Amino acid sequence: SLSSPPSGDVVDIYQREFLALRDRLHAAEQESLKRSKELNLVLEEIKRALSEKQALRDINRTWSSLSDETKLKLWNITNKNVLHLPTIFHHLPHLLSKENSLQPAVHVGQGRTGVSVVMGIPSVKREVHSYLTDTLNSLISELTQQEKEDSVIVVLIAETDPQYTAGVAENIKNLFPKEIHSGLLEVISPSPHFYPDFSHLRESFGDPKERVRWRTKQNLDYCFLMMYAQSKGIYYVQLEDDIVAKPNYLSTMKNFALQQPSEEWMILEFSQLGFIGKMFKSLDLSLIVEFILMFYKDKPIDWLLDHILWVKVCNPEKDAKHCDRQKANLRIRFKPSLFQHVGTHSSLAGKIQKLKDKDFGKQALRKEHVNPPAEVSTSLKTYQHFTLEKAYLREDFFWAFTPTAGDFIRFRFFKPLRIERPVLEGFFFRSGNIEHPEDKLFNTTVEVLPFDSLQSDKEALQEGRGAVVKYRRTADGYFQIGSFSKGVAEGEVDPSFGPLEAIRLSIQTDSPVWIILSEVSRAPSA
């Protein structure tokens, strides 16, 4: 039979169970205390949050009464960074007052990015007449379908009256629904809290207070547009809301930018008036915006842009002419102008302006045409800064010392230049200019090099074409297709040559004078 455990063992068992139960109760008590503390902490957090919410209301009332300088100091003190880097708030400390001060109040469009060219148009309320609709019609009508897909037009309604901005935005949506839907056209307006108090501006340069306010706000309008546009495309073009554009203006600007021999340029100008038709690389916009913000209350935009160039390249120990030459490498002018100013009623109340770009109406160098990208070279010695590159890009003329027999000027295309029927590619070269009419090319031939001259000969013989065969051929494979007469060479290139690799001007005899090549063009024949 089973025997019962001794009484001493039973006591030990109960004692161990009792101790284990006591430990569990103690642990439960500790856990309860822990949970109680956590609940108390949560309760305290809720009380503190409610208290802070009320305090925040009080702080906001106090904050709004603080000066901008005090707000900026408090922001710096509470900032956790060791180094306090300059930001937009240092130049516009009032932006700290409102959380949405840098957010557009109106934003219409698809937010398109990744394009080649972004065009920015600031528009303000005019007392007499608005030109904005006409400007948009002109810009959009001169774009091809491909250009419409590779660009963005951003209209900034630079006003803070919500009723006015909403009305203008709605009008644009109704007039240009297709362009809004496709992403070509966007409309924005700044937050009412974006602009500072303009009532304490210092008068300068003899301008009355109203004009100082106008130009100061204008600087901020440009900055807002640039900040919005900088991430959208490769190039940014500043326009105005009272202009008309020439045909092919977008491809002309884009090609001119791509043809620049270096990336040093900062501004490409496609109009000589004000801030119209100024192209920037989007990568440069941050620098430009920061510079403008530093001095937005002090000077107008055109002066500030010139100061940026001066800071970048001018040597204080050199004279003004040297400075101008250095700045000319950063600020490059395209002629003729692609945009004309049409407005007569300025955005500055009461001001009538009849500004016209004299270069806009001028006939382009032969035709509205940009030369295809090419490597230019010459055996001639260039005079000063009058380089062949500038002549080819139509920025200036090419000026060289006296040529001798065997000298040449060559344009070798990066991509073979196709000559196709029914439109034949023409050539036009003009030597000499108004100031130096005698510096012309004499006894100089125009020669072309087919992309594959041997294949061109073979195909011509097989197809019975005599065009290629009838031209005189040089030892190095060029064909002579024309010559200079009275300083000018012009004509058509026969399509029998096929794609062209290069065009060359060959000087056959010694010349008694220097030479100027003032015009280089290959436009389609009329």
SULGITA-V671475 format. One record per residue. N is the residue number from 1. RES is the residue in one small letter. SS is DSSP state (@ for helix, = for strand, . for the rest). BURIAL is + if it has 16 or more other ideal C-beta (glycine too) atoms within 10 Angstrom, else -. Layout:
n: <N	N>
res: <RES	RES>
ss: <SS	SS>
burial: <BURIAL	BURIAL>
//
This chain:
n: <1	2	3	4	5	6	7	8	9	10	11	12	13	14	15	16	17	18	19	20	21	22	23	24	25	26	27	28	29	30	31	32	33	34	35	36	37	38	39	40	41	42	43	44	45	46	47	48	49	50	51	52	53	54	55	56	57	58	59	60	61	62	63	64	65	66	67	68	69	70	71	72	73	74	75	76	77	78	79	80	81	82	83	84	85	86	87	88	89	90	91	92	93	94	95	96	97	98	99	100	101	102	103	104	105	106	107	108	109	110	111	112	113	114	115	116	117	118	119	120	121	122	123	124	125	126	127	128	129	130	131	132	133	134	135	136	137	138	139	140	141	142	143	144	145	146	147	148	149	150	151	152	153	154	155	156	157	158	159	160	161	162	163	164	165	166	167	168	169	170	171	172	173	174	175	176	177	178	179	180	181	182	183	184	185	186	187	188	189	190	191	192	193	194	195	196	197	198	199	200	201	202	203	204	205	206	207	208	209	210	211	212	213	214	215	216	217	218	219	220	221	222	223	224	225	226	227	228	229	230	231	232	233	234	235	236	237	238	239	240	241	242	243	244	245	246	247	248	249	250	251	252	253	254	255	256	257	258	259	260	261	262	263	264	265	266	267	268	269	270	271	272	273	274	275	276	277	278	279	280	281	282	283	284	285	286	287	288	289	290	291	292	293	294	295	296	297	298	299	300	301	302	303	304	305	306	307	308	309	310	311	312	313	314	315	316	317	318	319	320	321	322	323	324	325	326	327	328	329	330	331	332	333	334	335	336	337	338	339	340	341	342	343	344	345	346	347	348	349	350	351	352	353	354	355	356	357	358	359	360	361	362	363	364	365	366	367	368	369	370	371	372	373	374	375	376	377	378	379	380	381	382	383	384	385	386	387	388	389	390	391	392	393	394	395	396	397	398	399	400	401	402	403	404	405	406	407	408	409	410	411	412	413	414	415	416	417	418	419	420	421	422	423	424	425	426	427	428	429	430	431	432	433	434	435	436	437	438	439	440	441	442	443	444	445	446	447	448	449	450	451	452	453	454	455	456	457	458	459	460	461	462	463	464	465	466	467	468	469	470	471	472	473	474	475	476	477	478	479	480	481	482	483	484	485	486	487	488	489	490	491	492	493	494	495	496	497	498	499	500	501	502	503	504	505	506	507	508	509	510	511	512	513	514	515	516	517	518	519	520	521	522	523	524	525	526>
res: <s	l	s	s	p	p	s	g	d	v	v	d	i	y	q	r	e	f	l	a	l	r	d	r	l	h	a	a	e	q	e	s	l	k	r	s	k	e	l	n	l	v	l	e	e	i	k	r	a	l	s	e	k	q	a	l	r	d	i	n	r	t	w	s	s	l	s	d	e	t	k	l	k	l	w	n	i	t	n	k	n	v	l	h	l	p	t	i	f	h	h	l	p	h	l	l	s	k	e	n	s	l	q	p	a	v	h	v	g	q	g	r	t	g	v	s	v	v	m	g	i	p	s	v	k	r	e	v	h	s	y	l	t	d	t	l	n	s	l	i	s	e	l	t	q	q	e	k	e	d	s	v	i	v	v	l	i	a	e	t	d	p	q	y	t	a	g	v	a	e	n	i	k	n	l	f	p	k	e	i	h	s	g	l	l	e	v	i	s	p	s	p	h	f	y	p	d	f	s	h	l	r	e	s	f	g	d	p	k	e	r	v	r	w	r	t	k	q	n	l	d	y	c	f	l	m	m	y	a	q	s	k	g	i	y	y	v	q	l	e	d	d	i	v	a	k	p	n	y	l	s	t	m	k	n	f	a	l	q	q	p	s	e	e	w	m	i	l	e	f	s	q	l	g	f	i	g	k	m	f	k	s	l	d	l	s	l	i	v	e	f	i	l	m	f	y	k	d	k	p	i	d	w	l	l	d	h	i	l	w	v	k	v	c	n	p	e	k	d	a	k	h	c	d	r	q	k	a	n	l	r	i	r	f	k	p	s	l	f	q	h	v	g	t	h	s	s	l	a	g	k	i	q	k	l	k	d	k	d	f	g	k	q	a	l	r	k	e	h	v	n	p	p	a	e	v	s	t	s	l	k	t	y	q	h	f	t	l	e	k	a	y	l	r	e	d	f	f	w	a	f	t	p	t	a	g	d	f	i	r	f	r	f	f	k	p	l	r	i	e	r	p	v	l	e	g	f	f	f	r	s	g	n	i	e	h	p	e	d	k	l	f	n	t	t	v	e	v	l	p	f	d	s	l	q	s	d	k	e	a	l	q	e	g	r	g	a	v	v	k	y	r	r	t	a	d	g	y	f	q	i	g	s	f	s	k	g	v	a	e	g	e	v	d	p	s	f	g	p	l	e	a	i	r	l	s	i	q	t	d	s	p	v	w	i	i	l	s	e	v	s	r	a	p	s	a>
ss: <.	.	.	.	.	.	@	@	@	@	@	@	@	@	@	@	@	@	@	@	@	@	@	@	@	@	@	@	@	@	@	@	@	@	@	@	@	@	@	@	@	@	@	@	@	@	@	@	@	@	@	@	@	@	@	@	@	@	@	@	@	@	@	@	@	.	.	@	@	@	@	@	@	@	@	@	@	@	.	.	.	.	.	.	.	.	.	@	@	@	@	.	@	@	@	@	@	.	.	.	.	.	.	.	.	=	=	=	.	.	.	.	.	.	=	=	=	=	=	=	=	=	=	.	.	.	.	.	.	.	.	@	@	@	@	@	@	@	@	@	@	.	.	.	@	@	@	@	@	.	=	=	=	=	=	=	=	.	.	.	.	@	@	@	@	@	@	@	@	@	@	@	@	@	@	.	@	@	@	@	@	@	.	.	=	=	=	=	=	.	.	.	.	.	.	.	.	@	@	@	.	.	.	.	.	.	.	.	@	@	@	@	@	@	@	@	@	@	@	@	@	@	@	@	@	@	@	@	@	.	.	.	=	=	=	=	=	=	=	.	.	.	=	=	=	.	.	.	@	@	@	@	@	@	@	@	@	@	.	.	.	.	.	.	.	.	=	=	=	.	.	.	.	.	.	.	.	=	=	=	=	@	@	@	@	@	@	@	@	@	@	@	@	@	.	.	.	.	.	.	@	@	@	@	@	@	@	@	@	@	@	@	@	.	.	.	.	.	.	@	@	@	@	@	@	@	@	@	.	.	=	=	=	.	.	.	.	.	=	=	=	.	.	.	=	.	.	.	.	.	.	=	.	.	.	.	.	.	.	.	.	.	.	.	.	.	.	.	.	.	.	.	.	=	=	=	=	=	.	.	.	=	.	.	.	.	.	@	@	@	@	@	.	.	.	.	.	=	=	=	.	.	.	.	.	.	.	=	=	=	=	=	=	=	=	=	=	.	.	.	.	.	.	.	=	=	=	=	=	=	=	.	.	.	.	.	.	.	.	.	.	.	.	=	=	=	=	=	=	=	.	.	@	@	@	@	@	@	@	@	@	@	.	.	.	.	@	@	@	@	.	.	=	.	.	.	.	.	=	=	=	=	=	.	=	.	.	=	=	=	=	=	.	.	@	@	@	.	.	=	=	=	=	=	=	=	=	.	.	.	.	.	.	.	=	=	=	=	=	=	=	.	.	=	.	.>
burial: <-	-	-	-	-	-	-	-	-	-	-	-	-	-	-	-	-	-	-	-	-	-	-	-	-	-	-	-	-	-	-	-	-	-	-	-	-	-	-	-	-	-	-	-	-	-	-	-	-	-	-	-	-	-	-	-	-	-	-	-	-	-	-	-	-	-	-	+	-	-	+	+	-	-	-	-	-	-	-	-	-	-	-	-	-	-	-	-	+	-	+	+	+	+	+	+	-	-	-	-	+	+	-	+	+	+	-	+	+	-	-	+	-	-	+	+	+	+	+	+	+	+	+	+	-	+	-	-	-	+	+	+	-	+	+	+	-	+	+	+	-	+	+	-	-	-	+	+	-	+	+	+	+	+	+	+	+	+	+	-	-	-	-	-	+	-	-	+	+	-	-	+	+	-	-	+	-	-	+	+	-	-	+	+	+	+	+	+	+	+	+	-	+	+	+	+	-	-	-	-	+	-	-	-	-	-	-	-	-	-	+	+	+	+	+	+	+	+	+	+	+	+	+	+	+	+	-	+	+	+	-	+	+	+	+	+	+	+	+	+	+	+	+	+	+	+	-	+	+	+	+	+	+	+	+	+	+	-	+	-	-	-	-	-	+	+	+	+	+	+	+	+	+	+	+	+	+	+	+	+	+	+	-	+	+	-	-	+	+	-	+	+	+	-	-	+	+	+	+	+	+	-	-	+	+	-	+	+	+	-	-	-	+	+	-	-	-	-	-	-	-	-	+	-	-	+	+	+	-	+	+	+	+	+	+	+	+	+	+	+	+	-	+	-	+	+	+	+	-	-	-	-	-	-	-	-	+	-	+	+	-	-	-	+	+	+	-	-	+	+	+	+	-	+	-	+	-	+	-	+	-	-	-	-	-	-	+	+	+	+	+	+	+	+	+	+	+	+	+	+	-	-	+	-	-	-	+	+	+	+	+	-	+	-	-	-	+	-	+	-	-	-	-	-	+	+	+	+	+	+	+	+	+	-	-	+	-	-	+	+	+	+	-	+	+	+	+	+	+	+	+	-	+	-	-	+	-	-	-	+	-	-	-	-	-	-	-	+	-	-	+	-	-	-	-	-	+	+	+	-	+	+	+	+	-	-	+	-	+	+	-	-	+	+	+	+	+	+	+	+	+	+	+	+	+	+	+	-	-	-	+	-	-	+	+	+	+	+	+	+	+	+	+	-	-	->
//
